[in-house]
Amino acid sequence: MSSIAQFRKDMKRAMTRRRLYARISAMPPSTVREELVAIAQRYENEL
């Protein structure tokens, strides 16, 4: 994979991650919100 393709892939992943955390943060504080954050972090660690 070319370095440009890898860069674009990394940027897309970063934007997707930011959007996900923004959506979770916009939720009212609750147990569900905390669980979603935990799930997102577990998924990130597996990558």
CYANA upper distance limits for C-alpha pairs under 8 A (distance plus 0.5 A):
  1 MET  CA      5 ALA  CA      6.81
  1 MET  CA      6 GLN  CA      7.01
  2 SER  CA      6 GLN  CA      6.77
  3 SER  CA      7 PHE  CA      6.52
  4 ILE  CA      8 ARG  CA      6.70
  5 ALA  CA      9 LYS  CA      6.66
  6 GLN  CA     10 ASP  CA      6.62
  7 PHE  CA     11 MET  CA      6.63
  8 ARG  CA     12 LYS  CA      6.59
  9 LYS  CA     13 ARG  CA      6.75
 10 ASP  CA     14 ALA  CA      6.70
 11 MET  CA     15 MET  CA      6.69
 12 LYS  CA     16 THR  CA      6.64
 13 ARG  CA     17 ARG  CA      6.63
 14 ALA  CA     18 ARG  CA      6.70
 15 MET  CA     19 ARG  CA      6.68
 16 THR  CA     20 LEU  CA      6.67
 17 ARG  CA     21 TYR  CA      6.76
 18 ARG  CA     22 ALA  CA      6.51
 19 ARG  CA     23 ARG  CA      6.65
 20 LEU  CA     24 ILE  CA      6.78
 21 TYR  CA     25 SER  CA      6.45
 21 TYR  CA     37 VAL  CA      8.06
 22 ALA  CA     26 ALA  CA      6.64
 23 ARG  CA     27 MET  CA      7.32
 24 ILE  CA     33 ARG  CA      6.78
 24 ILE  CA     36 LEU  CA      7.55
 24 ILE  CA     37 VAL  CA      7.59
 25 SER  CA     33 ARG  CA      8.21
 27 MET  CA     33 ARG  CA      7.16
 28 PRO  CA     33 ARG  CA      7.97
 29 PRO  CA     33 ARG  CA      6.76
 29 PRO  CA     34 GLU  CA      8.29
 30 SER  CA     34 GLU  CA      7.02
 31 THR  CA     35 GLU  CA      6.64
 32 VAL  CA     36 LEU  CA      6.67
 33 ARG  CA     37 VAL  CA      6.84
 34 GLU  CA     38 ALA  CA      6.79
 35 GLU  CA     39 ILE  CA      6.66
 36 LEU  CA     40 ALA  CA      6.62
 37 VAL  CA     41 GLN  CA      6.66
 38 ALA  CA     42 ARG  CA      6.67
 39 ILE  CA     43 TYR  CA      6.68
 40 ALA  CA     44 GLU  CA      6.71
 41 GLN  CA     45 ASN  CA      6.73
 42 ARG  CA     46 GLU  CA      6.97
 43 TYR  CA     47 LEU  CA      7.29
